[in-house]
Amino acid sequence: MKFLYLVLALTSTIFNSAQVLAQFNYSGKVTDANNTQNLPFVSLHVKGQSSTFIADKDGRFSFRSKNDSAELTLSSLGYKQLTVTVSSGDGLNIMLEREVLNMKDVVLVQRGAVTKFQTLAKIDLDLNPVKNTQELLRLMPGLFIAQHAGGGKAEQIFLRGFDVDHGTDVEVSVDGMPVNMVSHAHGQGYADAHFIIPETIDQLDFGAGPYYAAHGNLNTAGYVSYGTFEKLPASRVHVEAGRFNTIRTLAMIDLLKKNKDKQNAYLAGEYYYTNGPTINHQHFNRMNLFGKYNLSISPRTELTASGSYFSSSWDASGQIPGRAVEQGIIDRFGSIDPTEGGITARMNANLVVAHDFENGLTWRNQAFYIQNKFSLFSNFSFFANDTINGDAINQAEYRNIVGFQSTLRKEYEWNNWAAITTLGTGLRSDATQDSKLTRVVKRSFRQNVKLGDIDELNFSTYLQQQLSHGRWFVEAGLRFDRFQFSYFDKLQSTQQPARAKSILSPKINIQYALNPTVQLYVKSGKGFHSNDTRVVVANQGEAILPAALGGDIGVVLKPGKRLFVNVAAWHLHLQQEFVYVGDEGIVEPSGQTSRNGIDLVVRYRFAPFLFGSLNLNATRARAVHSPKGQDYIPLAPSLTSTGGLFYKGANGFGVGLNCRYIMSRPANEDNSITAKGYFITDASVNFTKQHFEIGLAVENLFNAQWNEAQFATLSRLRNESVPVEELNYTPGTPLFARVKLAYIF
């Protein structure tokens, strides 16, 4: 509590002192001239001032000047640069006109890494619109995913030498709401993003490493943040059909055609079905509904309300042992236990109110409610433990999440430095009922292994200070998190003693522009991920918030209007932690780990309508205190790469070619079992003319045979006398084509 009082006192002093440094206030927002959509992270340069201002993610900006008028130059990727003279005051609305995407608008001298990554994401989204929710995750450079349960389960994530499982070390959010589920029945940080309709995504922000004060729990390897459209560019309905009896329908309807500068609303709905490539059909059904309403209560106050509903069901062929295929027991797309699969559902309600004060202070408040249902049937070891009934399990839970976030943001001039001070605070409460691990036979109950109710509370606050002047940019942050964990064991009818723990996480980011084409930066910070509540109570509250200590040193190059390059060398060290193994219902200790790597990001415009991208990520991941040769971290990727070529013509014709590669890597600690690498190529062709769009998307263009999810697993087939440890895998999708027809109005 003393820490919070200190933060408030410091912030008040900064805000009050800043107001005497300038006499005239300017505030407003930047919008798209075609559809009045708010434009995020637009660069604004004030003539006569050394620093460049950046609009926030809602397009809002504010600054002070000694003059009662100012000449502003605004630039944003995909929009015509605009120079305009404005008078001091509030409620300014500056509109930008669209133009063909051009790399010249990628600006190096800007406020913070967030806008740099936002710009990269905008390039990728504009050139290569995503076709499904999985591709949304792949847009983050260096991030790989794998699906191994019939399409309905959250993807397995790999980033910066981490097998993140389903989200333990990557924080995922959409419109400020958490996607990750802490103390989940299947795994810590479980991040199921299938409730997102990809066509509703307008903004994508991401960052690697634990360097961001606004991001807390689970942000160790990185974070991914999505933002949906405030206003639809256009209504559309479309249908897709493809191989494996795949069909997808989508409708996005703009509900308010009049008075759109004051309010707007839209609805989106999606239905998806596929049998998948497996012999036992997946029967994968998914339905999504999403609605959003935005109201300008006054020139200074905006309200945004949104809600969504998602449900999904599927069957899965599961992970298969390589020996079963080699011996001809099953086909590569066959199954040992065809009763795997699951059902899940999620409901979201989100309310945001933002207000701009006269002194340039912005106050943003958000409240959200999430309801989640989950039930998963799996069988990883078949008959290794029970030779009669088999080892099938069911993991299930029912969860309610309530959260609130409040942010104060102030832009001002301080001793000729452009400054932004941000104070944020948040509260998240997870109440999980009947979180269970059950042994089953053909989805029928046999025996409870774990059953209980989980309550987890996270209070957070952070202070972030940004300063920029000329060639320098400095961002320092300090974050405070406090957790309270409670578990009621229903099998023992015992309420475990509640445990509480706090952690401070400092962050620092320094950038220096040698010239307009070269920018150097260094980052350092501390992050963490909380352990499962059942781990916390089992270990009497010890080592429950293991820290991640990291650092980056890098250079950003833009030697011309066509090329953008980012090279970074990094290190990340994780402290001791305890891991709750949801598939077994046990706690396993794991020691300290160390990861070092190099990341390369390249974007290049070959010609006015031809663009190329390349991401290359090399990592060395090791357990710190294990003997040499026994210190490999299972499934940690050592080399990954993604890239592509994209043609986007002014006539509405577009072609894309995407490639992704992951090198073979150890599947166990001594590297005696290897997870096989793969190289996959996808392609797409689209043509848009007035109100119609047609497209063709092809996954695995060259029909490569590849293993998607892979694990070193101890399993036993029904006819085997002893279990065998070897590589078990789910086969990657073979050549898969689908066509799309859309009507836009």
Beta strands, then each sheet from edge to edge (+ up, - down):
strand 1: 24-32
strand 2: 43-46
strand 3: 52-54
strand 4: 60-65
strand 5: 69-75
strand 6: 82-87
strand 7: 89-96
strand 8: 144-146
strand 9: 156-159
strand 10: 162-165
strand 11: 170-174
strand 12: 177-178
strand 13: 180-181
strand 14: 190-191
strand 15: 201-208
strand 16: 222-228
strand 17: 236-242
strand 18: 246-254
strand 19: 263-274
strand 20: 284-298
strand 21: 301-316
strand 22: 320-321
strand 23: 340-356
strand 24: 361-378
strand 25: 393-414
strand 26: 417-441
strand 27: 444-469
strand 28: 472-489
strand 29: 494-495
strand 30: 499-515
strand 31: 518-528
strand 32: 547-557
strand 33: 563-574
strand 34: 577-581
strand 35: 586-590
strand 36: 593-607
strand 37: 610-623
strand 38: 639-648
strand 39: 653-662
strand 40: 665-666
strand 41: 674-675
strand 42: 678-689
strand 43: 692-699
strand 44: 707-715
strand 45: 724-731
strand 46: 736-744
sheet 1: 4+ 1- 7-
sheet 2: 3+ 2- 5+ 6-
sheet 3: 8+ 9- 10+
sheet 4: 12+ 11- 16- 15+
sheet 5: 13+ 14-
sheet 6: 29+ 28- 27+ 26- 25+ 24- 23+ 21- 20+ 19- 18+ 17- 46+ 43- 42+ 39- 38+ 37- 36+ 33- 32+ 31- 30+
sheet 7: 22+ 45- 44+
sheet 8: 34+ 35-
sheet 9: 40+ 41-
end
